[in-house]
Amino acid sequence: MKKQTLHSIQKLKDNGEPIAALTAYDSSFAKLVSQLGIDIILVGDSLGMVIQGHQSTVPVSMQNMTYHTQCVASANQGSWLITDMPYMSYATESQTLANAAQLMQAGANMVKLEGGQWLCSSIQKLTERGIPVCAHLGLTPQSADALGGFKVQGRDEVNAKQIIQDALSIEKAGASLLVLECVPSSLAAEITKQLNIPTIGIGAGNQTDGQVLVLQDMLGINRDFRPRFVRNFFEDKKVNSVDEAITAYISAVKNRSFPDDEHSFV
C-alpha cells in the first residue's frame, strides 16, 4: 500500500475522492485494515468502551493511548495514523504540548482533540511545532455529560451557527482535519463546503469528505450497541469474512453509498 501522508489525504478531498477511516487498537487489526487499503486509522479513546468495557471514554488515560498507539503503529502498513488525546490531557497548553509529543513518539502521525474555539491557541502551538492536528466537533464524547448525553448536535440554528464558527476558527488556527460527529447531514455538508481542510463524518451524512466508524461496530461485534449511524457490514449476504466486510465498508464509503439516509440525521 502506498503510504498516506497529510498531503495525500488533502489531495483526496481536492480530487473529490471520499476518505475511508476506521478505528484500530491492536497490531493485528491495524495490519489488516491498512493492508486492505484504509486511508486513515484512528486509535480512538473509544477503546475505553470497546476494549476496556467502560460506559464512556472519560476513564481512558494517556498511558492507555500511548500503549495502543504503539501497538497499532508497529503493524501499520501505510495508513495515516491519528490518535485521540484522552480526557483532560489537553486542558492547558503546556500539558497539550507534552502529551501530544508523547503520542507522536509512540507512532502517531497526528493527534485529535475535541472542542471548539477554546482550542485554537493550542492548535496553533502544536502545528507551529510540527504536530499535525485533527479537530472534533458536534457530539464530543468526552463532553457527553455536559451535552446531556449522546445526542445529535446542531439541530437548532444557534448551535449550528456555533459549530460552523468553531470549524472556521479551528481551520484558521492550523488544524488539518476535522471530524464531525452526530450532526445533521445538511450542517455537515455546509461545513464541508466552507472548509479547505477535509471533514470526516460519523453520523454526519455522506457529503463530508470521508467517513469513520469504530471497527468493532461495523463488524457487528457489539450487539448491545447499534446507534443509527452504524451499519453492520457483516450482515450483507455477500460478505463471508472480516476481510470482505472491511473491503465492503471501504467500497461503500468510496462510492458514497454509505452512509445513506437510514444511517444519517436530519
C-alpha positions in Angstrom: 0.0 0.0 0.0 1.2 3.5 -0.8 2.0 5.4 2.4 -0.6 8.0 3.2 0.6 11.5 4.1 -1.1 14.7 5.2 -0.7 15.9 1.6 -2.2 12.7 0.1 -5.2 12.9 2.4 -5.7 16.5 1.4 -5.4 15.5 -2.2 -8.3 13.1 -1.8 -10.5 16.0 -0.8 -9.2 18.2 -3.6 -9.9 15.4 -6.1 -13.4 14.6 -4.7 -12.4 11.1 -3.6 -14.0 10.1 -0.3 -11.7 9.2 2.6 -12.2 5.9 4.3 -11.2 5.6 8.0 -11.6 3.0 10.7 -10.5 2.7 14.3 -7.9 0.1 15.4 -6.5 -0.6 18.8 -4.1 -3.5 18.2 -1.4 -4.7 15.8 -3.5 -7.5 14.2 -6.4 -5.3 13.1 -4.0 -2.4 12.3 -2.1 -4.6 9.8 -5.3 -6.0 8.3 -7.1 -2.7 7.7 -4.1 -1.0 6.4 -3.3 -3.8 4.0 -6.9 -3.7 2.7 -6.4 0.0 1.8 -8.0 2.0 4.6 -6.8 5.6 4.3 -6.8 6.6 7.9 -6.5 4.5 11.1 -7.8 6.2 14.3 -6.6 5.0 17.6 -9.7 6.3 19.3 -10.3 6.8 23.0 -13.4 4.8 22.2 -11.2 1.9 23.3 -12.4 2.8 26.8 -15.8 1.4 25.8 -14.8 -1.1 23.1 -11.8 -2.6 24.8 -12.0 -1.7 28.5 -15.7 -2.0 29.0 -16.4 1.4 30.4 -19.6 3.4 29.9 -17.8 6.4 28.4 -14.4 7.5 27.1 -13.6 9.5 30.3 -11.6 6.9 32.2 -9.1 6.5 29.4 -5.6 7.6 30.3 -2.5 8.8 28.4 -0.8 5.6 29.3 -3.7 3.7 27.6 -3.5 5.8 24.5 0.3 5.6 24.3 0.3 1.8 24.6 -2.4 1.3 22.0 -0.8 3.7 19.6 2.5 1.8 19.9 0.6 -1.5 19.2 -1.1 0.0 16.1 2.0 1.8 14.8 4.1 -1.3 14.9 1.9 -3.1 12.3 0.5 -0.2 10.3 1.3 -0.8 6.6 1.0 2.8 5.4 -2.4 4.3 6.6 -2.4 7.8 8.1 -2.4 7.2 11.9 -4.4 9.6 14.2 -4.5 9.2 17.9 -7.1 10.7 20.3 -5.8 12.8 23.1 -7.8 11.5 26.1 -10.0 13.3 28.6 -8.2 16.3 30.3 -4.9 15.6 28.6 -5.1 18.9 26.8 -6.6 21.2 29.5 -3.6 23.6 29.4 -1.2 24.5 26.6 1.8 23.1 28.3 0.0 19.9 29.1 -1.2 19.7 25.5 2.3 20.0 24.0 3.8 17.4 26.3 1.1 14.8 25.8 0.9 15.3 22.1 4.6 14.8 21.8 4.3 11.6 23.8 1.7 10.3 21.3 3.8 11.3 18.3 6.8 9.5 19.8 4.6 6.4 20.2 3.9 6.4 16.5 1.0 8.7 15.7 1.1 10.9 12.6 -1.5 13.3 14.0 -3.3 14.0 17.3 -7.1 14.6 17.7 -8.7 17.0 20.1 -12.3 17.5 21.0 -13.6 21.1 21.3 -14.3 24.4 19.6 -12.7 27.9 19.5 -11.1 27.5 23.0 -8.6 25.1 21.4 -7.4 27.5 18.8 -4.3 28.7 20.7 -3.3 25.1 21.5 -3.8 24.0 17.9 -1.7 26.9 16.7 1.1 26.0 19.1 1.0 22.3 18.1 1.2 23.0 14.4 3.9 25.5 14.8 6.0 22.7 16.4 5.3 20.2 13.7 2.5 18.3 15.3 -0.5 17.9 12.9 -3.9 18.3 14.4 -7.3 16.8 13.8 -10.2 18.6 15.5 -13.5 17.1 16.5 -16.9 19.0 16.6 -20.5 18.1 17.1 -21.1 15.3 19.6 -17.8 15.3 21.5 -17.9 12.1 23.6 -15.6 13.4 26.3 -18.1 16.1 27.0 -21.2 13.9 26.7 -22.3 14.6 30.3 -22.1 18.3 29.7 -24.1 17.9 26.5 -26.9 16.0 28.2 -25.8 12.6 26.8 -25.1 11.2 23.4 -27.3 13.4 21.4 -27.3 14.9 17.9 -25.8 18.4 17.9 -26.5 21.4 15.7 -30.2 20.9 15.1 -31.2 24.4 16.2 -30.0 27.5 14.4 -27.9 28.9 17.3 -26.0 25.7 17.9 -25.5 25.1 14.1 -24.0 28.6 13.7 -21.7 28.0 16.6 -20.4 24.7 15.1 -19.8 26.5 11.8 -17.9 29.3 13.5 -15.9 26.8 15.5 -15.0 24.9 12.4 -13.8 28.0 10.6 -11.8 29.2 13.6 -10.1 25.8 14.0 -9.1 25.7 10.4 -7.6 29.2 10.7 -5.7 28.1 13.8 -4.0 25.4 11.7 -6.0 22.1 12.1 -5.5 19.9 9.0 -8.6 17.6 9.5 -12.0 17.9 11.2 -14.2 15.1 12.5 -17.9 15.9 12.6 -19.9 13.5 14.8 -23.7 13.3 15.0 -24.7 16.4 13.3 -27.5 16.9 10.7 -26.4 16.0 7.1 -27.2 19.5 5.8 -25.0 21.1 8.5 -22.1 18.8 7.8 -22.4 19.5 4.1 -22.3 23.2 4.7 -19.2 23.0 6.8 -17.5 20.7 4.3 -18.3 23.3 1.6 -16.9 26.2 3.6 -13.6 24.5 4.7 -10.5 23.8 2.7 -9.4 21.0 5.0 -11.0 17.5 4.8 -14.0 16.7 7.0 -14.5 13.1 8.3 -18.1 12.3 9.3 -19.6 9.8 11.8 -23.3 10.2 11.8 -23.0 13.3 9.7 -24.3 12.2 6.3 -22.4 11.3 3.1 -21.5 14.8 2.0 -18.4 15.0 4.2 -15.1 14.3 2.6 -14.8 11.0 4.4 -16.3 8.6 6.9 -15.1 6.9 10.1 -16.6 4.1 12.1 -15.5 2.0 15.1 -14.2 -1.2 13.6 -16.0 -3.4 16.1 -19.3 -1.6 15.3 -19.1 -2.1 11.6 -18.3 -5.8 12.2 -21.3 -6.1 14.4 -19.3 -7.4 17.3 -21.1 -5.3 20.0 -24.6 -6.5 19.6 -25.9 -4.3 22.5 -24.8 -1.1 20.8 -26.3 -0.1 17.5 -26.7 3.7 17.1 -28.4 5.0 13.9 -25.2 5.8 12.1 -23.7 2.4 12.4 -24.0 -0.2 9.7 -23.0 -3.8 10.3 -21.2 -4.8 7.1 -21.2 -8.4 8.1 -25.0 -8.6 7.6 -24.5 -8.4 3.8 -25.2 -11.9 2.5 -22.2 -11.5 0.1 -19.8 -11.0 2.9 -18.2 -14.1 4.3 -15.1 -12.9 6.2 -13.7 -10.0 8.2 -11.6 -9.0 5.2 -14.6 -8.9 2.9 -16.6 -6.8 5.4 -13.8 -4.2 5.7 -13.4 -4.2 1.9 -17.2 -3.7 1.6 -17.0 -0.8 4.0 -14.2 0.9 2.1 -16.1 0.5 -1.2 -19.3 1.8 0.3 -17.5 4.9 1.6 -15.7 5.5 -1.7 -18.9 5.3 -3.8 -20.9 7.3 -1.2 -23.5 4.6 -0.8 -22.7 4.7 3.0 -24.0 6.4 4.9 -27.4 6.6 3.3 -30.4 8.4 4.8 -31.1 5.4 7.1 -27.7 6.0 8.8 -27.8 9.8 8.9 -29.6 12.6 10.8 -31.7 15.5 9.6 
